[in-house]
Amino acid sequence: MRSRRGLTETEKLYLRGLLSGCSPAEIARQLFQSSKSAEFYLCKTLYQYVKKLADVPNEPVGNWRNICDRLQKAG
């Protein structure tokens, strides 16, 4: 993952959706994207960022529903 500060605007949209309880497919529909592209994007960007924040870089996210729990545990 490249070194940068903060989330991109697209990552913020996805994160807001996930924290609101929306599935990746629901977020994709709202952003006029395909479900496959949303899943790919989340796996390659936001999930990696969350794992880094939660200090569990080698653990799989497993499910989008785990994002809130991981962020809450990380503080």
C-alpha positions as CSV (number, residue, x, y, z in Angstrom):
1,M,0.0,0.0,0.0
2,R,1.4,3.4,-0.9
3,S,2.2,5.8,1.8
4,R,-0.3,8.7,2.1
5,R,-2.3,10.6,4.6
6,G,-6.0,10.1,5.1
7,L,-8.6,8.6,2.9
8,T,-9.6,9.6,-0.7
9,E,-13.0,11.0,-1.3
10,T,-14.1,7.6,-2.8
11,E,-12.8,5.7,0.2
12,K,-14.7,8.1,2.5
13,L,-17.9,7.3,0.6
14,Y,-17.4,3.6,0.9
15,L,-16.5,3.9,4.6
16,R,-19.6,6.0,5.3
17,G,-21.7,3.4,3.6
18,L,-20.2,0.5,5.5
19,L,-20.5,2.3,8.8
20,S,-24.1,3.0,8.0
21,G,-24.7,-0.7,7.6
22,C,-24.8,-0.8,3.8
23,S,-23.4,-3.8,2.0
24,P,-20.8,-3.3,-0.8
25,A,-23.5,-4.2,-3.3
26,E,-25.8,-1.4,-1.9
27,I,-22.9,1.1,-1.9
28,A,-22.1,0.1,-5.5
29,R,-25.7,0.8,-6.6
30,Q,-25.7,4.2,-4.9
31,L,-22.4,5.1,-6.6
32,F,-23.6,3.7,-10.0
33,Q,-20.9,1.0,-10.0
34,S,-21.0,-2.8,-10.4
35,S,-20.9,-5.0,-7.3
36,K,-17.8,-6.7,-8.6
37,S,-15.9,-3.4,-8.9
38,A,-17.0,-2.3,-5.5
39,E,-15.8,-5.5,-3.9
40,F,-12.5,-5.3,-5.7
41,Y,-12.0,-1.7,-4.7
42,L,-12.8,-2.4,-1.0
43,C,-10.4,-5.3,-0.9
44,K,-7.6,-3.4,-2.5
45,T,-7.9,-0.1,-0.6
46,L,-10.2,0.4,2.3
47,Y,-9.9,-3.0,3.9
48,Q,-6.1,-2.8,3.8
49,Y,-6.3,0.7,5.5
50,V,-8.6,-0.7,8.2
51,K,-6.4,-3.6,8.9
52,K,-3.4,-1.3,9.2
53,L,-5.3,1.0,11.6
54,A,-6.4,-2.1,13.7
55,D,-2.8,-3.3,13.7
56,V,-3.8,-6.7,12.2
57,P,-2.2,-6.5,8.7
58,N,-2.0,-10.2,8.2
59,E,-5.6,-11.1,9.2
60,P,-8.3,-11.3,6.7
61,V,-11.2,-8.9,7.1
62,G,-13.5,-11.8,6.4
63,N,-16.7,-9.8,5.9
64,W,-17.6,-6.2,5.4
65,R,-19.7,-6.4,8.6
66,N,-16.4,-6.8,10.6
67,I,-15.2,-3.3,9.7
68,C,-17.1,-1.5,12.5
69,D,-15.9,-4.0,15.1
70,R,-12.2,-3.7,14.0
71,L,-12.3,0.1,14.0
72,Q,-14.0,0.1,17.4
73,K,-11.4,-2.2,18.9
74,A,-8.6,-0.1,17.4
75,G,-10.1,3.0,19.2
